[in-house]
Amino acid sequence: MVRTLVYAGDTLAALVAEARWREQAREEPPTILEWLEQEIQEAREAAFRQFARRENAEYWTGYADALQDVLNAIRRREVRA
């Protein structure tokens, strides 16, 4: 018998993500700035979940930092969105 371990945080995150997806399906697509902000928030939440499980969260932290750098560059008008 194979058991699957489901973390309560992952289940909640999946429900929240599905609710966001349904909400966005009815709306206009997000702008690049909105999308970046959403991705940064989701990456930070994923890093926190990994850290809470005492797992390596460097991937998600690095991903969020890279997206934050892109967002900052756009806001400083170093690149065009």
PDB file of N, CA, C and O in Angstrom:
ATOM      1  N   MET A   1       0.835  -1.167   0.000  1.00  0.00           N
ATOM      2  CA  MET A   1       0.000   0.000   0.000  1.00  0.00           C
ATOM      3  C   MET A   1       0.897   1.252   0.000  1.00  0.00           C
ATOM      4  O   MET A   1       1.819   1.365   0.808  1.00  0.00           O
ATOM      5  N   VAL A   2       0.623   2.144  -0.877  1.00  0.00           N
ATOM      6  CA  VAL A   2       1.395   3.376  -0.993  1.00  0.00           C
ATOM      7  C   VAL A   2       0.596   4.498  -0.345  1.00  0.00           C
ATOM      8  O   VAL A   2      -0.582   4.708  -0.636  1.00  0.00           O
ATOM      9  N   ARG A   3       1.275   5.202   0.536  1.00  0.00           N
ATOM     10  CA  ARG A   3       0.615   6.327   1.197  1.00  0.00           C
ATOM     11  C   ARG A   3       1.150   7.631   0.639  1.00  0.00           C
ATOM     12  O   ARG A   3       2.349   7.769   0.394  1.00  0.00           O
ATOM     13  N   THR A   4       0.277   8.560   0.444  1.00  0.00           N
ATOM     14  CA  THR A   4       0.670   9.883  -0.035  1.00  0.00           C
ATOM     15  C   THR A   4       0.529  10.857   1.110  1.00  0.00           C
ATOM     16  O   THR A   4      -0.530  10.958   1.729  1.00  0.00           O
ATOM     17  N   LEU A   5       1.601  11.571   1.387  1.00  0.00           N
ATOM     18  CA  LEU A   5       1.577  12.556   2.458  1.00  0.00           C
ATOM     19  C   LEU A   5       1.181  13.898   1.857  1.00  0.00           C
ATOM     20  O   LEU A   5       1.878  14.433   0.994  1.00  0.00           O
ATOM     21  N   VAL A   6       0.067  14.433   2.315  1.00  0.00           N
ATOM     22  CA  VAL A   6      -0.423  15.712   1.819  1.00  0.00           C
ATOM     23  C   VAL A   6      -0.281  16.727   2.939  1.00  0.00           C
ATOM     24  O   VAL A   6      -0.823  16.545   4.029  1.00  0.00           O
ATOM     25  N   TYR A   7       0.431  17.768   2.669  1.00  0.00           N
ATOM     26  CA  TYR A   7       0.603  18.837   3.642  1.00  0.00           C
ATOM     27  C   TYR A   7      -0.606  19.758   3.588  1.00  0.00           C
ATOM     28  O   TYR A   7      -1.095  20.096   2.510  1.00  0.00           O
ATOM     29  N   ALA A   8      -1.078  20.157   4.751  1.00  0.00           N
ATOM     30  CA  ALA A   8      -2.247  21.037   4.809  1.00  0.00           C
ATOM     31  C   ALA A   8      -1.980  22.339   4.077  1.00  0.00           C
ATOM     32  O   ALA A   8      -2.882  22.878   3.436  1.00  0.00           O
ATOM     33  N   GLY A   9      -0.767  22.855   4.156  1.00  0.00           N
ATOM     34  CA  GLY A   9      -0.435  24.098   3.471  1.00  0.00           C
ATOM     35  C   GLY A   9      -0.525  23.967   1.972  1.00  0.00           C
ATOM     36  O   GLY A   9      -0.958  24.897   1.291  1.00  0.00           O
ATOM     37  N   ASP A  10      -0.112  22.799   1.436  1.00  0.00           N
ATOM     38  CA  ASP A  10      -0.196  22.588  -0.002  1.00  0.00           C
ATOM     39  C   ASP A  10      -1.644  22.506  -0.464  1.00  0.00           C
ATOM     40  O   ASP A  10      -1.990  23.029  -1.523  1.00  0.00           O
ATOM     41  N   THR A  11      -2.489  21.852   0.326  1.00  0.00           N
ATOM     42  CA  THR A  11      -3.897  21.736  -0.030  1.00  0.00           C
ATOM     43  C   THR A  11      -4.544  23.111  -0.040  1.00  0.00           C
ATOM     44  O   THR A  11      -5.289  23.451  -0.960  1.00  0.00           O
ATOM     45  N   LEU A  12      -4.256  23.893   0.982  1.00  0.00           N
ATOM     46  CA  LEU A  12      -4.800  25.244   1.053  1.00  0.00           C
ATOM     47  C   LEU A  12      -4.285  26.090  -0.104  1.00  0.00           C
ATOM     48  O   LEU A  12      -5.043  26.838  -0.722  1.00  0.00           O
ATOM     49  N   ALA A  13      -2.988  25.967  -0.392  1.00  0.00           N
ATOM     50  CA  ALA A  13      -2.405  26.730  -1.498  1.00  0.00           C
ATOM     51  C   ALA A  13      -3.053  26.342  -2.819  1.00  0.00           C
ATOM     52  O   ALA A  13      -3.294  27.200  -3.669  1.00  0.00           O
ATOM     53  N   ALA A  14      -3.336  25.066  -2.996  1.00  0.00           N
ATOM     54  CA  ALA A  14      -3.976  24.613  -4.231  1.00  0.00           C
ATOM     55  C   ALA A  14      -5.384  25.190  -4.346  1.00  0.00           C
ATOM     56  O   ALA A  14      -5.796  25.600  -5.432  1.00  0.00           O
ATOM     57  N   LEU A  15      -6.118  25.226  -3.252  1.00  0.00           N
ATOM     58  CA  LEU A  15      -7.469  25.790  -3.271  1.00  0.00           C
ATOM     59  C   LEU A  15      -7.439  27.290  -3.554  1.00  0.00           C
ATOM     60  O   LEU A  15      -8.268  27.802  -4.306  1.00  0.00           O
ATOM     61  N   VAL A  16      -6.489  27.983  -2.953  1.00  0.00           N
ATOM     62  CA  VAL A  16      -6.359  29.421  -3.188  1.00  0.00           C
ATOM     63  C   VAL A  16      -5.967  29.682  -4.642  1.00  0.00           C
ATOM     64  O   VAL A  16      -6.504  30.585  -5.283  1.00  0.00           O
ATOM     65  N   ALA A  17      -5.036  28.891  -5.154  1.00  0.00           N
ATOM     66  CA  ALA A  17      -4.611  29.057  -6.548  1.00  0.00           C
ATOM     67  C   ALA A  17      -5.770  28.801  -7.503  1.00  0.00           C
ATOM     68  O   ALA A  17      -5.935  29.520  -8.488  1.00  0.00           O
ATOM     69  N   GLU A  18      -6.563  27.790  -7.218  1.00  0.00           N
ATOM     70  CA  GLU A  18      -7.713  27.496  -8.081  1.00  0.00           C
ATOM     71  C   GLU A  18      -8.727  28.629  -8.023  1.00  0.00           C
ATOM     72  O   GLU A  18      -9.289  29.004  -9.051  1.00  0.00           O
ATOM     73  N   ALA A  19      -8.968  29.178  -6.843  1.00  0.00           N
ATOM     74  CA  ALA A  19      -9.898  30.303  -6.708  1.00  0.00           C
ATOM     75  C   ALA A  19      -9.386  31.516  -7.478  1.00  0.00           C
ATOM     76  O   ALA A  19     -10.154  32.204  -8.150  1.00  0.00           O
ATOM     77  N   ARG A  20      -8.073  31.774  -7.375  1.00  0.00           N
ATOM     78  CA  ARG A  20      -7.483  32.887  -8.138  1.00  0.00           C
ATOM     79  C   ARG A  20      -7.632  32.649  -9.634  1.00  0.00           C
ATOM     80  O   ARG A  20      -7.948  33.567 -10.392  1.00  0.00           O
ATOM     81  N   TRP A  21      -7.401  31.410 -10.051  1.00  0.00           N
ATOM     82  CA  TRP A  21      -7.493  31.092 -11.467  1.00  0.00           C
ATOM     83  C   TRP A  21      -8.916  31.302 -11.973  1.00  0.00           C
ATOM     84  O   TRP A  21      -9.114  31.868 -13.049  1.00  0.00           O
ATOM     85  N   ARG A  22      -9.898  30.854 -11.211  1.00  0.00           N
ATOM     86  CA  ARG A  22     -11.305  31.046 -11.620  1.00  0.00           C
ATOM     87  C   ARG A  22     -11.661  32.528 -11.679  1.00  0.00           C
ATOM     88  O   ARG A  22     -12.368  32.969 -12.584  1.00  0.00           O
ATOM     89  N   GLU A  23     -11.170  33.284 -10.715  1.00  0.00           N
ATOM     90  CA  GLU A  23     -11.436  34.718 -10.695  1.00  0.00           C
ATOM     91  C   GLU A  23     -10.804  35.408 -11.892  1.00  0.00           C
ATOM     92  O   GLU A  23     -11.428  36.263 -12.521  1.00  0.00           O
ATOM     93  N   GLN A  24      -9.567  35.039 -12.210  1.00  0.00           N
ATOM     94  CA  GLN A  24      -8.868  35.651 -13.326  1.00  0.00           C
ATOM     95  C   GLN A  24      -9.446  35.225 -14.668  1.00  0.00           C
ATOM     96  O   GLN A  24      -9.321  35.950 -15.655  1.00  0.00           O
ATOM     97  N   ALA A  25     -10.080  34.053 -14.712  1.00  0.00           N
ATOM     98  CA  ALA A  25     -10.664  33.588 -15.965  1.00  0.00           C
ATOM     99  C   ALA A  25     -11.799  34.510 -16.404  1.00  0.00           C
ATOM    100  O   ALA A  25     -12.102  34.619 -17.593  1.00  0.00           O
ATOM    101  N   ARG A  26     -12.416  35.164 -15.439  1.00  0.00           N
ATOM    102  CA  ARG A  26     -13.520  36.071 -15.750  1.00  0.00           C
ATOM    103  C   ARG A  26     -13.033  37.488 -16.052  1.00  0.00           C
ATOM    104  O   ARG A  26     -13.769  38.293 -16.622  1.00  0.00           O
ATOM    105  N   GLU A  27     -11.807  37.786 -15.675  1.00  0.00           N
ATOM    106  CA  GLU A  27     -11.271  39.132 -15.838  1.00  0.00           C
ATOM    107  C   GLU A  27     -10.348  39.213 -17.049  1.00  0.00           C
ATOM    108  O   GLU A  27     -10.090  38.226 -17.737  1.00  0.00           O
ATOM    109  N   GLU A  28      -9.865  40.427 -17.278  1.00  0.00           N
ATOM    110  CA  GLU A  28      -8.863  40.622 -18.323  1.00  0.00           C
ATOM    111  C   GLU A  28      -7.541  40.030 -17.855  1.00  0.00           C
ATOM    112  O   GLU A  28      -7.305  39.906 -16.654  1.00  0.00           O
ATOM    113  N   PRO A  29      -6.691  39.668 -18.784  1.00  0.00           N
ATOM    114  CA  PRO A  29      -5.378  39.148 -18.377  1.00  0.00           C
ATOM    115  C   PRO A  29      -4.598  40.222 -17.626  1.00  0.00           C
ATOM    116  O   PRO A  29      -4.746  41.411 -17.909  1.00  0.00           O
ATOM    117  N   PRO A  30      -3.767  39.806 -16.668  1.00  0.00           N
ATOM    118  CA  PRO A  30      -3.011  40.799 -15.895  1.00  0.00           C
ATOM    119  C   PRO A  30      -1.926  41.451 -16.747  1.00  0.00           C
ATOM    120  O   PRO A  30      -1.454  40.882 -17.731  1.00  0.00           O
ATOM    121  N   THR A  31      -1.551  42.645 -16.345  1.00  0.00           N
ATOM    122  CA  THR A  31      -0.425  43.307 -17.003  1.00  0.00           C
ATOM    123  C   THR A  31       0.849  42.590 -16.576  1.00  0.00           C
ATOM    124  O   THR A  31       0.831  41.773 -15.655  1.00  0.00           O
ATOM    125  N   ILE A  32       1.940  42.893 -17.240  1.00  0.00           N
ATOM    126  CA  ILE A  32       3.207  42.245 -16.907  1.00  0.00           C
ATOM    127  C   ILE A  32       3.623  42.593 -15.474  1.00  0.00           C
ATOM    128  O   ILE A  32       4.186  41.753 -14.771  1.00  0.00           O
ATOM    129  N   LEU A  33       3.351  43.819 -15.045  1.00  0.00           N
ATOM    130  CA  LEU A  33       3.697  44.202 -13.675  1.00  0.00           C
ATOM    131  C   LEU A  33       2.858  43.440 -12.658  1.00  0.00           C
ATOM    132  O   LEU A  33       3.382  42.983 -11.642  1.00  0.00           O
ATOM    133  N   GLU A  34       1.564  43.298 -12.919  1.00  0.00           N
ATOM    134  CA  GLU A  34       0.695  42.526 -12.027  1.00  0.00           C
ATOM    135  C   GLU A  34       1.122  41.066 -11.991  1.00  0.00           C
ATOM    136  O   GLU A  34       1.155  40.446 -10.928  1.00  0.00           O
ATOM    137  N   TRP A  35       1.449  40.522 -13.160  1.00  0.00           N
ATOM    138  CA  TRP A  35       1.869  39.123 -13.225  1.00  0.00           C
ATOM    139  C   TRP A  35       3.157  38.907 -12.432  1.00  0.00           C
ATOM    140  O   TRP A  35       3.279  37.933 -11.689  1.00  0.00           O
ATOM    141  N   LEU A  36       4.112  39.817 -12.593  1.00  0.00           N
ATOM    142  CA  LEU A  36       5.365  39.703 -11.850  1.00  0.00           C
ATOM    143  C   LEU A  36       5.117  39.762 -10.346  1.00  0.00           C
ATOM    144  O   LEU A  36       5.690  38.978  -9.589  1.00  0.00           O
ATOM    145  N   GLU A  37       4.269  40.683  -9.914  1.00  0.00           N
ATOM    146  CA  GLU A  37       3.967  40.791  -8.489  1.00  0.00           C
ATOM    147  C   GLU A  37       3.315  39.513  -7.958  1.00  0.00           C
ATOM    148  O   GLU A  37       3.632  39.060  -6.857  1.00  0.00           O
ATOM    149  N   GLN A  38       2.406  38.935  -8.743  1.00  0.00           N
ATOM    150  CA  GLN A  38       1.759  37.683  -8.342  1.00  0.00           C
ATOM    151  C   GLN A  38       2.770  36.548  -8.258  1.00  0.00           C
ATOM    152  O   GLN A  38       2.761  35.773  -7.302  1.00  0.00           O
ATOM    153  N   GLU A  39       3.639  36.451  -9.254  1.00  0.00           N
ATOM    154  CA  GLU A  39       4.649  35.392  -9.260  1.00  0.00           C
ATOM    155  C   GLU A  39       5.617  35.532  -8.094  1.00  0.00           C
ATOM    156  O   GLU A  39       6.009  34.538  -7.484  1.00  0.00           O
ATOM    157  N   ILE A  40       5.999  36.765  -7.785  1.00  0.00           N
ATOM    158  CA  ILE A  40       6.901  37.003  -6.657  1.00  0.00           C
ATOM    159  C   ILE A  40       6.232  36.555  -5.362  1.00  0.00           C
ATOM    160  O   ILE A  40       6.853  35.890  -4.534  1.00  0.00           O
ATOM    161  N   GLN A  41       4.966  36.922  -5.191  1.00  0.00           N
ATOM    162  CA  GLN A  41       4.249  36.532  -3.980  1.00  0.00           C
ATOM    163  C   GLN A  41       4.138  35.010  -3.875  1.00  0.00           C
ATOM    164  O   GLN A  41       4.360  34.449  -2.802  1.00  0.00           O
ATOM    165  N   GLU A  42       3.800  34.344  -4.965  1.00  0.00           N
ATOM    166  CA  GLU A  42       3.675  32.888  -4.949  1.00  0.00           C
ATOM    167  C   GLU A  42       5.027  32.214  -4.679  1.00  0.00           C
ATOM    168  O   GLU A  42       5.089  31.208  -3.972  1.00  0.00           O
ATOM    169  N   ALA A  43       6.094  32.764  -5.236  1.00  0.00           N
ATOM    170  CA  ALA A  43       7.423  32.188  -5.009  1.00  0.00           C
ATOM    171  C   ALA A  43       7.837  32.360  -3.551  1.00  0.00           C
ATOM    172  O   ALA A  43       8.419  31.449  -2.960  1.00  0.00           O
ATOM    173  N   ARG A  44       7.544  33.513  -2.971  1.00  0.00           N
ATOM    174  CA  ARG A  44       7.876  33.739  -1.561  1.00  0.00           C
ATOM    175  C   ARG A  44       7.067  32.795  -0.662  1.00  0.00           C
ATOM    176  O   ARG A  44       7.587  32.277   0.327  1.00  0.00           O
ATOM    177  N   GLU A  45       5.796  32.577  -1.009  1.00  0.00           N
ATOM    178  CA  GLU A  45       4.977  31.645  -0.235  1.00  0.00           C
ATOM    179  C   GLU A  45       5.511  30.217  -0.352  1.00  0.00           C
ATOM    180  O   GLU A  45       5.537  29.479   0.632  1.00  0.00           O
ATOM    181  N   ALA A  46       5.934  29.833  -1.547  1.00  0.00           N
ATOM    182  CA  ALA A  46       6.504  28.498  -1.744  1.00  0.00           C
ATOM    183  C   ALA A  46       7.804  28.345  -0.965  1.00  0.00           C
ATOM    184  O   ALA A  46       8.064  27.288  -0.391  1.00  0.00           O
ATOM    185  N   ALA A  47       8.614  29.387  -0.943  1.00  0.00           N
ATOM    186  CA  ALA A  47       9.865  29.346  -0.178  1.00  0.00           C
ATOM    187  C   ALA A  47       9.566  29.203   1.307  1.00  0.00           C
ATOM    188  O   ALA A  47      10.249  28.464   2.015  1.00  0.00           O
ATOM    189  N   PHE A  48       8.554  29.903   1.772  1.00  0.00           N
ATOM    190  CA  PHE A  48       8.185  29.806   3.179  1.00  0.00           C
ATOM    191  C   PHE A  48       7.723  28.390   3.527  1.00  0.00           C
ATOM    192  O   PHE A  48       8.097  27.846   4.566  1.00  0.00           O
ATOM    193  N   ARG A  49       6.907  27.797   2.648  1.00  0.00           N
ATOM    194  CA  ARG A  49       6.447  26.420   2.889  1.00  0.00           C
ATOM    195  C   ARG A  49       7.628  25.456   2.932  1.00  0.00           C
ATOM    196  O   ARG A  49       7.674  24.572   3.787  1.00  0.00           O
ATOM    197  N   GLN A  50       8.581  25.620   2.017  1.00  0.00           N
ATOM    198  CA  GLN A  50       9.754  24.756   2.011  1.00  0.00           C
ATOM    199  C   GLN A  50      10.558  24.938   3.303  1.00  0.00           C
ATOM    200  O   GLN A  50      11.011  23.965   3.906  1.00  0.00           O
ATOM    201  N   PHE A  51      10.727  26.194   3.715  1.00  0.00           N
ATOM    202  CA  PHE A  51      11.480  26.482   4.926  1.00  0.00           C
ATOM    203  C   PHE A  51      10.776  25.902   6.151  1.00  0.00           C
ATOM    204  O   PHE A  51      11.427  25.377   7.055  1.00  0.00           O
ATOM    205  N   ALA A  52       9.439  25.996   6.181  1.00  0.00           N
ATOM    206  CA  ALA A  52       8.666  25.472   7.309  1.00  0.00           C
ATOM    207  C   ALA A  52       8.823  23.955   7.432  1.00  0.00           C
ATOM    208  O   ALA A  52       8.765  23.408   8.533  1.00  0.00           O
ATOM    209  N   ARG A  53       9.020  23.286   6.309  1.00  0.00           N
ATOM    210  CA  ARG A  53       9.226  21.836   6.314  1.00  0.00           C
ATOM    211  C   ARG A  53      10.684  21.465   6.555  1.00  0.00           C
ATOM    212  O   ARG A  53      11.048  20.289   6.548  1.00  0.00           O
ATOM    213  N   ARG A  54      11.516  22.489   6.770  1.00  0.00           N
ATOM    214  CA  ARG A  54      12.957  22.312   6.960  1.00  0.00           C
ATOM    215  C   ARG A  54      13.612  21.719   5.712  1.00  0.00           C
ATOM    216  O   ARG A  54      14.552  20.928   5.795  1.00  0.00           O
ATOM    217  N   GLU A  55      13.088  22.124   4.557  1.00  0.00           N
ATOM    218  CA  GLU A  55      13.655  21.715   3.274  1.00  0.00           C
ATOM    219  C   GLU A  55      14.388  22.904   2.668  1.00  0.00           C
ATOM    220  O   GLU A  55      14.265  24.030   3.150  1.00  0.00           O
ATOM    221  N   ASN A  56      15.139  22.653   1.626  1.00  0.00           N
ATOM    222  CA  ASN A  56      15.922  23.696   0.972  1.00  0.00           C
ATOM    223  C   ASN A  56      14.990  24.610   0.167  1.00  0.00           C
ATOM    224  O   ASN A  56      14.298  24.161  -0.746  1.00  0.00           O
ATOM    225  N   ALA A  57      14.986  25.883   0.519  1.00  0.00           N
ATOM    226  CA  ALA A  57      14.105  26.852  -0.130  1.00  0.00           C
ATOM    227  C   ALA A  57      14.867  27.780  -1.068  1.00  0.00           C
ATOM    228  O   ALA A  57      14.320  28.789  -1.514  1.00  0.00           O
ATOM    229  N   GLU A  58      16.119  27.456  -1.372  1.00  0.00           N
ATOM    230  CA  GLU A  58      16.949  28.349  -2.185  1.00  0.00           C
ATOM    231  C   GLU A  58      16.397  28.564  -3.588  1.00  0.00           C
ATOM    232  O   GLU A  58      16.495  29.668  -4.124  1.00  0.00           O
ATOM    233  N   TYR A  59      15.812  27.521  -4.198  1.00  0.00           N
ATOM    234  CA  TYR A  59      15.272  27.665  -5.553  1.00  0.00           C
ATOM    235  C   TYR A  59      14.209  28.758  -5.575  1.00  0.00           C
ATOM    236  O   TYR A  59      14.277  29.679  -6.389  1.00  0.00           O
ATOM    237  N   TRP A  60      13.221  28.655  -4.674  1.00  0.00           N
ATOM    238  CA  TRP A  60      12.111  29.608  -4.683  1.00  0.00           C
ATOM    239  C   TRP A  60      12.565  30.998  -4.266  1.00  0.00           C
ATOM    240  O   TRP A  60      12.074  31.999  -4.789  1.00  0.00           O
ATOM    241  N   THR A  61      13.499  31.063  -3.329  1.00  0.00           N
ATOM    242  CA  THR A  61      14.023  32.365  -2.913  1.00  0.00           C
ATOM    243  C   THR A  61      14.765  33.027  -4.073  1.00  0.00           C
ATOM    244  O   THR A  61      14.596  34.222  -4.317  1.00  0.00           O
ATOM    245  N   GLY A  62      15.581  32.259  -4.784  1.00  0.00           N
ATOM    246  CA  GLY A  62      16.301  32.795  -5.937  1.00  0.00           C
ATOM    247  C   GLY A  62      15.377  33.220  -7.058  1.00  0.00           C
ATOM    248  O   GLY A  62      15.596  34.246  -7.701  1.00  0.00           O
ATOM    249  N   TYR A  63      14.326  32.413  -7.291  1.00  0.00           N
ATOM    250  CA  TYR A  63      13.338  32.747  -8.325  1.00  0.00           C
ATOM    251  C   TYR A  63      12.635  34.062  -7.977  1.00  0.00           C
ATOM    252  O   TYR A  63      12.475  34.929  -8.835  1.00  0.00           O
ATOM    253  N   ALA A  64      12.217  34.206  -6.719  1.00  0.00           N
ATOM    254  CA  ALA A  64      11.542  35.437  -6.295  1.00  0.00           C
ATOM    255  C   ALA A  64      12.485  36.634  -6.399  1.00  0.00           C
ATOM    256  O   ALA A  64      12.074  37.715  -6.823  1.00  0.00           O
ATOM    257  N   ASP A  65      13.735  36.445  -6.015  1.00  0.00           N
ATOM    258  CA  ASP A  65      14.705  37.546  -6.102  1.00  0.00           C
ATOM    259  C   ASP A  65      14.947  37.964  -7.553  1.00  0.00           C
ATOM    260  O   ASP A  65      15.051  39.154  -7.847  1.00  0.00           O
ATOM    261  N   ALA A  66      15.035  36.992  -8.452  1.00  0.00           N
ATOM    262  CA  ALA A  66      15.252  37.305  -9.875  1.00  0.00           C
ATOM    263  C   ALA A  66      14.056  38.057 -10.447  1.00  0.00           C
ATOM    264  O   ALA A  66      14.224  39.024 -11.189  1.00  0.00           O
ATOM    265  N   LEU A  67      12.851  37.613 -10.103  1.00  0.00           N
ATOM    266  CA  LEU A  67      11.654  38.319 -10.574  1.00  0.00           C
ATOM    267  C   LEU A  67      11.587  39.726  -9.991  1.00  0.00           C
ATOM    268  O   LEU A  67      11.174  40.664 -10.672  1.00  0.00           O
ATOM    269  N   GLN A  68      11.988  39.871  -8.739  1.00  0.00           N
ATOM    270  CA  GLN A  68      11.995  41.192  -8.111  1.00  0.00           C
ATOM    271  C   GLN A  68      12.982  42.116  -8.822  1.00  0.00           C
ATOM    272  O   GLN A  68      12.704  43.302  -8.996  1.00  0.00           O
ATOM    273  N   ASP A  69      14.121  41.586  -9.231  1.00  0.00           N
ATOM    274  CA  ASP A  69      15.099  42.384  -9.979  1.00  0.00           C
ATOM    275  C   ASP A  69      14.519  42.856 -11.308  1.00  0.00           C
ATOM    276  O   ASP A  69      14.720  44.004 -11.703  1.00  0.00           O
ATOM    277  N   VAL A  70      13.808  41.982 -11.989  1.00  0.00           N
ATOM    278  CA  VAL A  70      13.176  42.358 -13.261  1.00  0.00           C
ATOM    279  C   VAL A  70      12.122  43.435 -13.027  1.00  0.00           C
ATOM    280  O   VAL A  70      12.061  44.422 -13.760  1.00  0.00           O
ATOM    281  N   LEU A  71      11.290  43.241 -11.999  1.00  0.00           N
ATOM    282  CA  LEU A  71      10.255  44.212 -11.679  1.00  0.00           C
ATOM    283  C   LEU A  71      10.869  45.574 -11.349  1.00  0.00           C
ATOM    284  O   LEU A  71      10.377  46.605 -11.808  1.00  0.00           O
ATOM    285  N   ASN A  72      11.927  45.578 -10.564  1.00  0.00           N
ATOM    286  CA  ASN A  72      12.596  46.844 -10.219  1.00  0.00           C
ATOM    287  C   ASN A  72      13.189  47.516 -11.453  1.00  0.00           C
ATOM    288  O   ASN A  72      13.126  48.738 -11.582  1.00  0.00           O
ATOM    289  N   ALA A  73      13.761  46.735 -12.354  1.00  0.00           N
ATOM    290  CA  ALA A  73      14.337  47.298 -13.580  1.00  0.00           C
ATOM    291  C   ALA A  73      13.248  47.933 -14.436  1.00  0.00           C
ATOM    292  O   ALA A  73      13.457  48.994 -15.024  1.00  0.00           O
ATOM    293  N   ILE A  74      12.096  47.292 -14.506  1.00  0.00           N
ATOM    294  CA  ILE A  74      10.983  47.860 -15.276  1.00  0.00           C
ATOM    295  C   ILE A  74      10.510  49.157 -14.636  1.00  0.00           C
ATOM    296  O   ILE A  74      10.261  50.145 -15.325  1.00  0.00           O
ATOM    297  N   ARG A  75      10.391  49.145 -13.332  1.00  0.00           N
ATOM    298  CA  ARG A  75       9.918  50.352 -12.632  1.00  0.00           C
ATOM    299  C   ARG A  75      10.898  51.509 -12.751  1.00  0.00           C
ATOM    300  O   ARG A  75      10.482  52.667 -12.793  1.00  0.00           O
ATOM    301  N   ARG A  76      12.198  51.214 -12.806  1.00  0.00           N
ATOM    302  CA  ARG A  76      13.202  52.265 -12.982  1.00  0.00           C
ATOM    303  C   ARG A  76      13.329  52.654 -14.457  1.00  0.00           C
ATOM    304  O   ARG A  76      14.118  53.529 -14.816  1.00  0.00           O
ATOM    305  N   ARG A  77      12.549  51.998 -15.291  1.00  0.00           N
ATOM    306  CA  ARG A  77      12.521  52.255 -16.741  1.00  0.00           C
ATOM    307  C   ARG A  77      13.839  51.899 -17.417  1.00  0.00           C
ATOM    308  O   ARG A  77      14.210  52.498 -18.427  1.00  0.00           O
ATOM    309  N   GLU A  78      14.552  50.909 -16.847  1.00  0.00           N
ATOM    310  CA  GLU A  78      15.772  50.429 -17.486  1.00  0.00           C
ATOM    311  C   GLU A  78      15.450  49.509 -18.653  1.00  0.00           C
ATOM    312  O   GLU A  78      16.236  49.371 -19.590  1.00  0.00           O
ATOM    313  N   VAL A  79      14.277  48.882 -18.581  1.00  0.00           N
ATOM    314  CA  VAL A  79      13.774  48.072 -19.687  1.00  0.00           C
ATOM    315  C   VAL A  79      12.325  48.458 -19.896  1.00  0.00           C
ATOM    316  O   VAL A  79      11.692  49.027 -19.007  1.00  0.00           O
ATOM    317  N   ARG A  80      11.804  48.152 -21.058  1.00  0.00           N
ATOM    318  CA  ARG A  80      10.416  48.492 -21.355  1.00  0.00           C
ATOM    319  C   ARG A  80       9.550  47.242 -21.231  1.00  0.00           C
ATOM    320  O   ARG A  80       9.928  46.163 -21.687  1.00  0.00           O
ATOM    321  N   ALA A  81       8.396  47.401 -20.613  1.00  0.00           N
ATOM    322  CA  ALA A  81       7.471  46.273 -20.442  1.00  0.00           C
ATOM    323  C   ALA A  81       6.563  46.169 -21.653  1.00  0.00           C
ATOM    324  O   ALA A  81       5.709  45.284 -21.710  1.00  0.00           O
TER     325      ALA A  81
END
